[in-house]
Amino acid sequence: MEQKENDTAAMAARYQRFDPAAYLQYNYTPPRADFDREDSIVPWKLARLHRAFAEGDIGGELLVDVGSGPTLYQVLSGCEVFDEVVLTDFLESNREELRRWLRDEKGCSMDWTPYLQHVCKLEGRRASAWTEKAAKLRRAISDILPIDVHRPQPLDPRRFPPAKADCLVSCFCLESVSPDLTAFTRALGHIGTLLRPGGHLLLIGALGESFYMGGPGLKIPVVPLGEAEVCASLKETGYTLIRLEVYTLPQDMRVGVDDVTGVFFAKAKKD
Ligand SMILES: C[S@@+](CC[C@H](N)C(=O)[O-])C[C@H]1O[C@@H](n2cnc3c(N)ncnc32)[C@H](O)[C@@H]1O
């Protein structure tokens, strides 16, 4: 128990040096976000999220994104289905980055316009509809909350009652904040308490990754996951898997900011 707390405390200490602007630069610019390439990693993720929300089985009022970081791509499809979206992150610096975008302030580290345009095209709309999508997302985001997935109640229950969410999205969070597979599975169980029974989880994450760079000189350890581990953890924490899809990184997407070999996308339903 004490070791577990030491490990997660060491992880939390490391995250204090996380650099949102550098992280965005490493992962959310070309070649990883090249909208002219079918095999680029970001378009792959956006297509999976678009399909998952377009299938018609996901619904309700409230979508919660767990461990949003400084990014918004993961809620661009969901905001068309849910009237309310709650973003969450452990770090104030990431929450502040999201607030800057929400208030349409100057000084954002990232221009999400190409992302909004791309998702509009996936939805069969003209790219120029991106301004409407941005406005819709800004209206939908009702809160940006602190979260710690290592706590049995990851969100403050006074601000977010248990089982309130109709759907959870979480991308590259649990494996990159957990010291080992046991902690990853435990964290998956913790975030499940936010979701109502019958609600959906869309989980995206890294395969075979042992570290990523959270900023210059900041190497963050990651639990190296395989498909079998992801499936077993979902089962153990009370989810029925609907679909697991895997993307293998082409050689030129291996740009030295991590040692990821692939990405998984899981669509699951809470029992
Ligand atoms: C690899 S980033 C993923 C960010 C974003 N979701 C994405 O898709 O790029 C991991 C995120 O987990 C957050 N984090 C760190 N410790 C956490 C914890 N104990 N609970 C929840 N999130 C945490 C970090 O602040 C960071 O934003």
Ligand as a Chemical Component Dictionary entry (heavy atoms), coordinates in Angstrom:
data_LIG
# 
_chem_comp.id                   LIG 
_chem_comp.type                 NON-POLYMER 
_chem_comp.pdbx_formal_charge   0 
_chem_comp.three_letter_code    LIG 
# 
loop_
_chem_comp_atom.comp_id 
_chem_comp_atom.atom_id 
_chem_comp_atom.alt_atom_id 
_chem_comp_atom.type_symbol 
_chem_comp_atom.charge 
_chem_comp_atom.model_Cartn_x 
_chem_comp_atom.model_Cartn_y 
_chem_comp_atom.model_Cartn_z 
_chem_comp_atom.pdbx_ordinal 
LIG C1  C1  C 0  -0.349 11.751 -22.207 1  
LIG S1  S1  S 1  -1.343 13.037 -21.559 2  
LIG C2  C2  C 0  -2.849 12.811 -22.471 3  
LIG C3  C3  C 0  -3.528 14.103 -22.812 4  
LIG C4  C4  C 0  -4.677 14.025 -23.827 5  
LIG N1  N1  N 0  -5.793 13.259 -23.310 6  
LIG C5  C5  C 0  -4.257 13.471 -25.159 7  
LIG O1  O1  O 0  -5.011 12.664 -25.717 8  
LIG O2  O2  O -1 -3.225 13.866 -25.681 9  
LIG C6  C6  C 0  -1.705 12.433 -19.951 10 
LIG C7  C7  C 0  -2.526 13.399 -19.127 11 
LIG O3  O3  O 0  -2.811 12.817 -17.839 12 
LIG C8  C8  C 0  -2.804 13.858 -16.879 13 
LIG N2  N2  N 0  -2.573 13.268 -15.545 14 
LIG C9  C9  C 0  -1.412 13.165 -14.853 15 
LIG N3  N3  N 0  -1.623 12.553 -13.669 16 
LIG C10 C10 C 0  -2.946 12.283 -13.601 17 
LIG C11 C11 C 0  -3.779 11.681 -12.625 18 
LIG N4  N4  N 0  -3.297 11.212 -11.472 19 
LIG N5  N5  N 0  -5.111 11.595 -12.877 20 
LIG C12 C12 C 0  -5.614 12.046 -14.056 21 
LIG N6  N6  N 0  -4.873 12.616 -15.030 22 
LIG C13 C13 C 0  -3.556 12.735 -14.804 23 
LIG C14 C14 C 0  -1.685 14.757 -17.329 24 
LIG O4  O4  O 0  -1.788 16.048 -16.774 25 
LIG C15 C15 C 0  -1.848 14.720 -18.839 26 
LIG O5  O5  O 0  -2.661 15.764 -19.275 27 
# 
loop_
_chem_comp_bond.comp_id 
_chem_comp_bond.atom_id_1 
_chem_comp_bond.atom_id_2 
_chem_comp_bond.value_order 
_chem_comp_bond.pdbx_ordinal 
LIG C1  S1  SING 1  
LIG S1  C2  SING 2  
LIG S1  C6  SING 3  
LIG C2  C3  SING 4  
LIG C3  C4  SING 5  
LIG C4  N1  SING 6  
LIG C4  C5  SING 7  
LIG C5  O1  DOUB 8  
LIG C5  O2  SING 9  
LIG C6  C7  SING 10 
LIG C7  O3  SING 11 
LIG C7  C15 SING 12 
LIG O3  C8  SING 13 
LIG C8  N2  SING 14 
LIG C8  C14 SING 15 
LIG N2  C9  SING 16 
LIG N2  C13 SING 17 
LIG C9  N3  DOUB 18 
LIG N3  C10 SING 19 
LIG C10 C11 SING 20 
LIG C10 C13 DOUB 21 
LIG C11 N4  SING 22 
LIG C11 N5  DOUB 23 
LIG N5  C12 SING 24 
LIG C12 N6  DOUB 25 
LIG N6  C13 SING 26 
LIG C14 O4  SING 27 
LIG C14 C15 SING 28 
LIG C15 O5  SING 29 
# 
